[in-house]
Amino acid sequence: MNVKELNPESSPQAAFGARLRSSRKAQGWTQDDLGERMGYSSTHISSVETGRKVPTLRFSRSADAAFGTGDAFERQSLEIRHGALLEGFPEYVGYEGRAVELRLFEIGIVPGLLQTPEYAKALANSAVQRGAITPAYAAERVAFLAERQEALERDRPPMVFVVMDESCIRRPVGGPEVMGAQLDRLVEFAARAHTVLQVAPFGIGERRPFDLPVNLLTLADRSVVAYAESQAQGHLDRETVSVLPMLTAYHQLQAEALSQTASVAMINAVRKGSP
């Protein structure tokens, strides 16, 4: 059998493939053996090992489960696909997929985890038109967002709290049809058993505690991870002394925001073109 040799230093993708192959051989497993343990075909395993296919989040987490490597493969796959993203974000995504509670605050655009594919594509295509990213990267960004959303659709889904600034629902993105479907998606999201959706109206003014998007994740051990980003920088924080005040501020924001019932009513009014 001809085995394609990879130089692990040639690219992050090649390094992942070489690591997968060496881990498999250390166990004495064939590609069929590993595929059976991970829920993938031997052809898929071969494609990742030889660098022909980029490992997805699901694939990487399956590899970690098969080899008992914690989140080593997952972190490596995030480095492959999103090394160009803001510092801290790839690590944040790793926590996001395992959190038991998510608290999100967004300004200007609908939070990524609630975006429809069409809404996400409109944002990505706009970045391409501005020359900020390439078309290939735009497609990768949309695909990765879909993976993040899928990771939350598990047997025991996390509790998700979302507070959106009113600008998120009033700023048109992608045209009337795309925006209308996005608003419908928000209403559907609010009706789920494990979600709470609130709008922070313009009227709260200076009582809004955050001026930047903020994500707070509660993990299974009840520790809290915070992630906040600006246009040019992302920051992941796990220090209790700085994270807990952000959690307190989030609770204060929820108290100032509209109730879920009032929030859904506002979204429906915007959907119908009412002021």
N, C-alpha and C positions, 0 to 999 in steps of 0.2 A: 504493500500500500504506500502511495506517495503522500507524505505529510508535508504540508506547506510550512516552511520555517518563517517565523515572524521575529522581527527585531523589536523587543518590547520598548526600546527607546525611540522608535521611529514615530510613534504617535500614542496618545492616551488610549485610543481604540485598540491598537496592537498590544499595548500593555495589559488591557483587560482580557483580551483573548488568550494571551500567553499565561496569564494567571489562572484563568479558567481551565486551560488545558493541563497545566502543571498540578493544579488541585485535583483534577479528575484522575490523572495518572497516579498521584500519590495515594489515592484510595483504591487503585487497581480497577477502576471502572472504565467501561467502554462508553462511547458516546450514547449508545442505546441505553446503557445503565443509568447514566446521568439524566438523559432525557426522560426516562420513566420516573425518576425521582422528582424532577422539576416540572413535569407536565408539558414537555416540549418534544418535538421530533428530533431524531439524531441529526437530521439535515439542518435544523435550526441551530442545534448545539455547534455543529461544524462551522456554520456561517459566522457565528459569534467568535469562535476560537480562531478563525482565520481572518477576522477583521472585515468580513464582507457585510456584516449586519451589525447595526448599533444596538447594544443591549438596552432594553426598556427598563423602566422602574420595576415592573412586575417580574421580568426575567431576572433582574439583579437581586431582588428580594427572594425569589425562588432559589437562586444560587446560594445565597446566605443561609437559607433554611436547610438546603441539602448538605452543605459543608459545615454548618454550625459556626459560621464566621461572623456572627453578630450583624453588623451593617457594613462590613468591609467592601463587599461587591457593590452595594447600593451607593456608597459614597464615591467609589471609583467611577461608577457609571454617570453620576451627576457631574463629576469633574470633566468627563468626556463631552457631555452634551451642553454644559452650561458654564464652562470656564469663563466665558465672556460676560456673564451676568454680574450684577453687583456683588461685592464681597458679602459673604454671610448667607446669601440666598440659597445656594445648593445645600448647605448644612441645614438651613431652616426647612427646606422641603423634606429632608429626611425625618425631622421631628414631626412635621405636619401629617405625614402618613401614618403616624402611630399615636397621635394625640387623642385624648379622650374628650377634650373640650377645646373648641376654637372660638376665639373672640376676635372679630375683624372690624376695623374701621377704615373707611375709604372716602376720599374726596375726589370729585370730578368724573370718575369712571366707576362702573359697576365692579365690585371685587371679582378677581379672576375666577374664583371657585364657583361663582354664580353666573358667569358669562355664557351666552349661547355661542356655538361655533362661529356663527355669522358675525356676531358682535366682536368676538376676538379677532376674526380675520380682518374686519374693517379697521381695527386699531393697528394690527400688524401691517396691513397694506399701507396705511397712512405713514407709518415709520419708514417703509420702503420708499415711498414717494419723496419723503424728506431727505433720503440718503442716509438715514441713521442705521439701517440694517439692510442686509441683502435679501432678495426674495427667498433664497433657500433657508436663511435663518428665520425669516418670518413664518414659513411653513413649519419649521421645527418648533418654534415658539408655540404655535397653535396646537400642534400635536402633543407637546409636553403638557400644556394646560389640560388637555383632555385626559391625559394619564393621571394628573393630579386630582381631577374631579372623580375619576373612576376609583382611585385609591380610597376615597371617602365612602364609596358605596359598598361597604363591607357588611358582614353578618351583624356586627354590633357597631353601628355607625356612631361617630362622635357627636356630641351635642355642639351645635354651631350657632353662635350668637353673632349677628351682623348688625352694625349700625352704619348707615350710609348718610353722608351729607346730602342735603336736598339737591345739590348740583349733580349728583350721580344720575338722578332720574330725569332731570330737566335738560341736561346736555345731550343734544341729538347726536347719535353715532350711527353711521352706515345708512342713513335714510329712514323714512317713516316705517317701512316694512320691517327692517332689521330692528329698529328701536322698539316697535310695537311688540315684536316677538320677545325681545329682551324683557320688557316690562311684564309680559305674560309669565315669563319664566320666574320673575321675582315673586309674583303672586302665588305661583305654584310652590315655590320654595318655602314661602311663609306658611303654607298649609301642612307642611310635613310635621311628623311627630317629634323630631329631634332638632328643630330649628326655631330660632326667634329672629325676626327681621324688624328693624326699626329705622325710621328716617329721622335724622337730626335736622329740623327745619332751619331755614335761614334766620328765623326770628329769635333763636337762642343767642345769636350774636356772640359776645365775648365769653359766654358761659360754656362754649364748646372748648374742652380742655386740650384737644389735639389740633395741630396745624399741619400734620403730616399723616400719611397712612400708617396704621399700627396694627400688628398682628400679635395676639397673645395666645400661647398654646399651653394647656394644662396636660401634663403627661400622666401616665398610669400611676406613678409614685407621688402624684399631686404637686410635683415641682412645676414651675411656670417658666416658659421661655418666651422672650419678647423679640420681635423683629420690627424694625422701622427703617424706612428708606426715604431719601430725597431724590432729586433728579440724578445726582452723580454718586451717591454713596448709600450703601446698605449696612445695617449694623445688627448683629445678633447678640443678645444679652441673656445670660443665664444667672447673673448675680442677683440674689434675693434683695439686697439693699437697694438696687435700682429698679428691679422688675416689679416689686410689690407696689410702689407708688404709682406705676403705670396701670396696674390692675385696679387700684383704688380710683384713679382718674377715669378708667373705662366704666366702672360702676356709676360714677357721677354723670358721665355722658349718657348712659342708659336712662338715668332718672330724668334728664333734661329732654331726651328724645321723645318723639311721639310713641304712643303705644303701638303694638303690632296692628291692632284693628284700625287705628287712625292712619298708620303708615300705609297699609294696604289700600285704604280709601283714597289716600293722596295719589298712590301709584295708579289706581284705576282712573282717577280724575285726569291725570296727565295722559294716560293712554287714550282717553276720549277727547283730549284736546282742551280740557277745561283749565282755567288759570289756577 
